[in-house]
Amino acid sequence: MKIEIKYPFICFNIIQIDVDDDKAEEILNDCQENQAQFIIDNIPVDDYLMVPNGKKGIVSALDTDIYAHIKEVKP
């Protein structure tokens, strides 16, 4: 007999994008709602389709800073 099991599986993707210094400062200091929109606007569509609860899920993930964040990439 075969049985089926179902379990949650979470994967994280990290991408780096180029923005000018003014835009970087703006988004780094912006509210979570705007940061979530920035993330949505800059991730591949296929990745967005895998985000639980869409923008609301990204906002929730930003609350923890463990599951989502926007930070400066140091050279």
Backbone as numpy.savetxt, mean C-alpha at the origin, in Angstrom:
# Nx Ny Nz CAx CAy CAz Cx Cy Cz
-10.24 -40.05 0.38 -11.08 -38.88 0.38 -10.19 -37.64 0.38
-10.59 -36.67 -0.37 -9.89 -35.39 -0.37 -10.69 -34.42 0.47
-9.96 -33.62 1.19 -10.60 -32.51 1.90 -9.92 -31.23 1.45
-10.63 -30.16 1.60 -10.10 -28.86 1.20 -9.90 -28.01 2.44
-8.79 -27.34 2.50 -8.57 -26.38 3.59 -8.40 -25.01 2.97
-8.82 -24.04 3.68 -8.72 -22.66 3.22 -8.07 -21.86 4.33
-7.11 -21.06 3.98 -6.43 -20.25 4.99 -6.00 -18.93 4.38
-5.88 -17.89 5.19 -5.45 -16.60 4.66 -3.95 -16.62 4.38
-3.59 -15.93 3.34 -2.19 -15.84 2.94 -1.92 -14.39 2.56
-1.03 -13.75 3.27 -0.75 -12.34 3.03 0.62 -12.20 2.38
0.67 -11.38 1.36 1.91 -11.10 0.64 2.08 -9.58 0.59
3.30 -9.12 0.71 3.58 -7.70 0.62 4.43 -7.42 -0.61
4.12 -6.36 -1.29 4.93 -5.90 -2.40 5.51 -4.54 -2.04
6.72 -4.31 -2.44 7.37 -3.01 -2.23 7.83 -2.52 -3.60
7.42 -1.33 -3.95 7.88 -0.73 -5.19 8.50 0.62 -4.86
9.38 1.07 -5.70 9.98 2.39 -5.56 9.61 3.20 -6.78
9.20 4.43 -6.56 8.84 5.31 -7.67 9.58 6.63 -7.51
9.84 7.27 -8.62 10.52 8.56 -8.61 9.48 9.68 -8.55
9.67 10.58 -7.61 8.86 11.79 -7.52 9.80 12.94 -7.20
9.40 14.15 -7.55 10.27 15.27 -7.22 10.19 15.54 -5.71
11.16 16.29 -5.22 11.29 16.52 -3.78 10.04 17.16 -3.17
9.44 18.11 -3.89 8.24 18.77 -3.36 7.09 17.79 -3.21
6.88 16.94 -4.21 5.81 15.94 -4.14 6.09 14.94 -3.02
7.34 14.54 -2.87 7.71 13.60 -1.80 7.37 14.19 -0.43
7.75 15.43 -0.19 7.45 16.08 1.09 5.96 16.19 1.31
5.24 16.52 0.25 3.78 16.65 0.35 3.15 15.33 0.76
3.50 14.25 0.08 2.86 12.97 0.36 3.32 12.39 1.70
4.58 12.59 2.06 5.08 12.08 3.34 4.39 12.75 4.52
3.96 13.99 4.34 3.32 14.74 5.43 1.80 14.78 5.32
1.25 14.10 4.33 -0.19 14.14 4.09 -0.94 13.19 5.01
-2.26 13.32 5.03 -3.11 12.45 5.84 -3.16 11.05 5.23
-3.60 10.09 6.03 -3.65 8.70 5.57 -4.58 8.51 4.38
-5.67 9.22 4.36 -6.61 9.11 3.24 -5.91 9.47 1.93
-5.17 10.56 1.92 -4.46 10.98 0.71 -3.29 10.06 0.39
-2.62 9.56 1.43 -1.54 8.60 1.19 -2.09 7.32 0.58
-3.24 6.88 1.06 -3.87 5.68 0.50 -4.22 5.90 -0.97
-4.74 7.07 -1.30 -5.06 7.37 -2.69 -3.79 7.40 -3.54
-2.71 7.95 -3.00 -1.44 7.98 -3.72 -0.96 6.55 -4.01
-1.08 5.67 -3.02 -0.69 4.27 -3.22 -1.54 3.66 -4.33
-2.84 3.84 -4.25 -3.74 3.29 -5.26 -3.37 3.79 -6.66
-3.06 5.06 -6.74 -2.73 5.67 -8.03 -1.41 5.18 -8.60
-0.56 4.57 -7.77 0.79 4.22 -8.21 1.13 2.74 -8.18
0.16 1.88 -7.85 0.44 0.45 -7.90 -0.18 -0.16 -9.15
0.39 -1.25 -9.64 -0.20 -1.90 -10.81 -1.63 -2.36 -10.52
-2.47 -2.31 -11.54 -3.88 -2.69 -11.40 -4.02 -4.10 -10.82
-3.20 -5.03 -11.29 -3.28 -6.40 -10.79 -3.00 -6.46 -9.29
-2.07 -5.64 -8.82 -1.78 -5.60 -7.38 -2.96 -5.01 -6.61
-3.55 -3.95 -7.15 -4.68 -3.33 -6.47 -5.84 -4.30 -6.31
-6.04 -5.14 -7.30 -7.13 -6.11 -7.22 -6.92 -7.12 -6.10
-5.69 -7.24 -5.62 -5.38 -8.19 -4.54 -5.41 -7.53 -3.16
-5.67 -6.23 -3.09 -5.70 -5.51 -1.81 -7.06 -5.72 -1.16
-7.09 -6.36 0.02 -8.38 -6.56 0.70 -9.06 -5.23 1.02
-10.29 -5.10 0.63 -11.11 -3.91 0.89 -10.63 -2.65 0.19
-9.80 -2.79 -0.84 -9.39 -1.64 -1.65 -8.79 -0.50 -0.84
-9.23 0.71 -1.13 -8.66 1.89 -0.46 -8.86 1.83 1.05
-10.01 1.35 1.48 -10.29 1.23 2.91 -9.26 0.29 3.57
-8.90 -0.77 2.88 -7.89 -1.69 3.40 -6.52 -1.05 3.49
-6.20 -0.20 2.51 -4.92 0.49 2.55 -4.88 1.48 3.71
-5.97 2.21 3.92 -6.03 3.14 5.05 -5.84 2.38 6.36
-6.50 1.24 6.51 -6.34 0.44 7.72 -4.91 -0.05 7.88
-4.30 -0.44 6.78 -2.91 -0.92 6.83 -1.96 0.21 7.19
-2.24 1.42 6.73 -1.39 2.57 7.08 -1.46 2.87 8.57
-2.60 2.56 9.21 -2.74 2.78 10.65 -1.67 2.06 11.45
-1.26 0.91 10.99 -0.29 0.11 11.74 1.15 0.45 11.42
1.41 0.97 10.23 2.75 1.27 9.72 3.58 0.01 9.54
3.04 -1.13 9.89 3.72 -2.39 9.66 3.29 -2.96 8.31
2.01 -2.83 8.01 1.44 -3.44 6.82 1.49 -2.54 5.58
1.60 -1.25 5.78 1.71 -0.31 4.66 2.38 0.96 5.14
3.16 1.54 4.29 3.78 2.83 4.60 4.32 3.45 3.31
4.60 4.72 3.43 5.31 5.46 2.38 6.49 6.07 3.10
7.68 5.80 2.62 8.86 6.38 3.25 9.90 6.72 2.22
10.78 7.61 2.61 11.87 8.02 1.72 12.87 6.88 1.56
13.35 6.72 0.35 14.39 5.73 0.08 15.74 6.45 0.20
16.54 6.04 1.13 17.86 6.64 1.32 18.85 5.99 0.37
19.68 6.80 -0.28 20.67 6.22 -1.21 21.75 5.42 -0.51
